[in-house]
């Protein structure tokens, strides 16, 4: 069921699937992406495995509130507080948390801040590192591939203003994010990009989320003390968050387990969906 919830002085959109009596899986999407990027087939696979699934639009995305970042700056820790606010609104005391990309950083912060409320952590195509404010690339670990530089430069100058130009740019970005390791379904990606732009009334959270990530705290030592069961999922051909970030995450978090996705980039390919859902169901059992 879709609903709007109030937390931390803002309104967030969320949607839940399945039986609230089942173990809860909270899905946290990445930088600039809407909760609906967790496709319904993936949510259904988790529900069929006996999970109550919640997805939501982070602040500045989709149907959630927009923020004036200059007047009210926020960090990944604040986004984690928003995620807990969604759980509070649904009456959920503790959940298994799955986050992708920046959403993985949010999920890590949730586990660090309130480990008793995070039954397990799945950090998917994410990193223990934080971006450098001057470059928005990684501070410590290896950065994105050089071929992404022109797209990043375009983004830094501001996204295109017309709908058509923005669609074209986001399709190009999605193609580059695959890292050349998987077949790219341009028509399907274009449909999703158009849906998201229309659903958000043309708003885009990319810059605000980038600034939030770059202004966030260092998590290295905090992750070393994490006692939450952790699964790390990562594509071996990720051009944005190189695979070594996943290896470092597993090295840092005690008992963390790595699920490599051979040939996969910074992407959530449908052909891996069933396998990943099964792994998450096993991890959250």
TAPE-V894321 format. One record per backbone hydrogen bond with DSSP energy under -0.5 kcal/mol. NH is the residue of the N-H (numbers start at 0). CO is the residue of the C=O. E is the energy in kcal/mol with one decimal. If there is no record, write none. Layout:
NH|CO|E, NH|CO|E
This chain:
2|13|-2.5, 4|11|-2.9, 6|9|-2.6, 9|6|-2.2, 11|4|-2.9, 13|2|-2.6, 14|54|-2.6, 15|0|-1.5, 16|52|-2.7, 19|17|-0.6, 21|18|-2.4, 22|49|-0.6, 24|51|-2.9, 25|23|-0.5, 25|95|-3.1, 26|24|-0.5, 26|53|-3.0, 27|25|-0.5, 27|97|-3.2, 28|26|-0.6, 32|29|-1.9, 36|33|-2.0, 37|34|-1.8, 38|36|-1.2, 42|38|-2.0, 43|39|-2.8, 44|40|-2.0, 45|41|-1.6, 46|42|-2.2, 47|43|-3.0, 48|44|-0.8, 49|46|-2.1, 50|45|-1.4, 51|22|-2.9, 52|16|-2.2, 52|50|-0.6, 53|24|-2.5, 54|14|-2.5, 55|26|-0.6, 56|12|-2.4, 57|55|-0.6, 59|64|-3.2, 60|57|-1.9, 63|60|-2.2, 64|10|-2.5, 68|66|-1.2, 71|67|-2.9, 75|211|-0.7, 78|74|-1.7, 79|75|-2.0, 80|76|-1.8, 81|77|-1.9, 82|78|-2.0, 83|79|-2.2, 84|80|-1.9, 85|81|-1.9, 86|82|-1.9, 87|83|-2.8, 88|84|-2.3, 89|85|-1.3, 90|87|-1.5, 91|86|-3.0, 92|90|-0.6, 94|116|-2.6, 95|23|-3.2, 96|119|-2.8, 97|25|-2.9, 98|121|-2.7, 99|27|-2.1, 100|123|-2.6, 102|99|-2.5, 103|100|-1.2, 104|100|-1.1, 105|101|-2.1, 106|102|-2.4, 107|103|-2.2, 108|104|-2.2, 109|105|-2.2, 110|106|-2.1, 111|107|-2.2, 112|108|-3.0, 113|109|-2.6, 116|113|-1.9, 117|113|-0.5, 117|114|-0.8, 118|94|-2.2, 118|116|-0.7, 119|94|-0.6, 120|228|-3.0, 121|96|-2.6, 122|230|-2.6, 123|98|-3.0, 123|121|-0.7, 124|232|-3.4, 131|136|-3.8, 134|131|-0.6, 135|131|-3.5, 138|129|-1.8, 144|238|-2.5, 147|144|-1.8, 148|145|-1.9, 151|147|-2.3, 152|148|-2.5, 153|149|-2.1, 154|150|-2.3, 155|151|-2.4, 156|152|-1.4, 157|154|-1.4, 165|161|-2.3, 166|162|-2.6, 167|163|-2.1, 168|164|-2.3, 169|165|-2.7, 170|166|-2.2, 171|167|-2.1, 172|168|-2.4, 173|169|-2.4, 174|170|-2.2, 175|171|-2.3, 176|172|-2.2, 177|173|-0.9, 177|174|-0.8, 178|175|-1.5, 179|174|-0.5, 180|177|-1.4, 184|182|-0.6, 185|183|-1.2, 188|184|-2.4, 189|185|-2.7, 190|186|-2.0, 191|187|-1.9, 192|188|-2.6, 193|189|-2.6, 194|190|-2.3, 195|191|-2.4, 196|192|-2.5, 197|193|-2.2, 198|194|-2.7, 199|195|-1.9, 200|197|-1.3, 201|196|-2.9, 202|199|-2.0, 208|204|-2.9, 209|205|-2.1, 210|206|-2.6, 211|207|-2.3, 212|208|-2.5, 213|209|-2.3, 214|210|-1.4, 215|212|-1.2, 218|127|-0.6, 222|218|-2.7, 223|219|-1.4, 224|220|-0.8, 224|221|-0.5, 225|222|-1.5, 230|120|-2.7, 231|256|-3.3, 232|122|-2.0, 232|230|-0.5, 233|258|-1.9, 235|260|-2.1, 236|263|-2.5, 237|234|-1.2, 238|176|-0.5, 244|241|-2.5, 245|242|-0.8, 246|242|-1.7, 247|243|-2.2, 248|244|-2.0, 249|245|-2.2, 250|246|-1.7, 251|247|-2.2, 252|248|-2.4, 253|251|-0.5, 255|252|-2.0, 256|229|-2.2, 258|231|-3.5, 259|257|-0.6, 260|233|-2.6, 261|259|-0.6, 263|260|-1.9, 265|176|-3.1, 266|264|-1.8, 271|268|-1.6, 272|269|-1.2, 273|269|-0.5, 275|271|-2.5, 276|272|-2.6, 277|273|-2.3, 278|274|-2.2, 279|275|-2.6, 280|276|-2.5, 281|277|-2.3, 282|278|-2.4, 283|279|-2.0, 284|281|-1.0
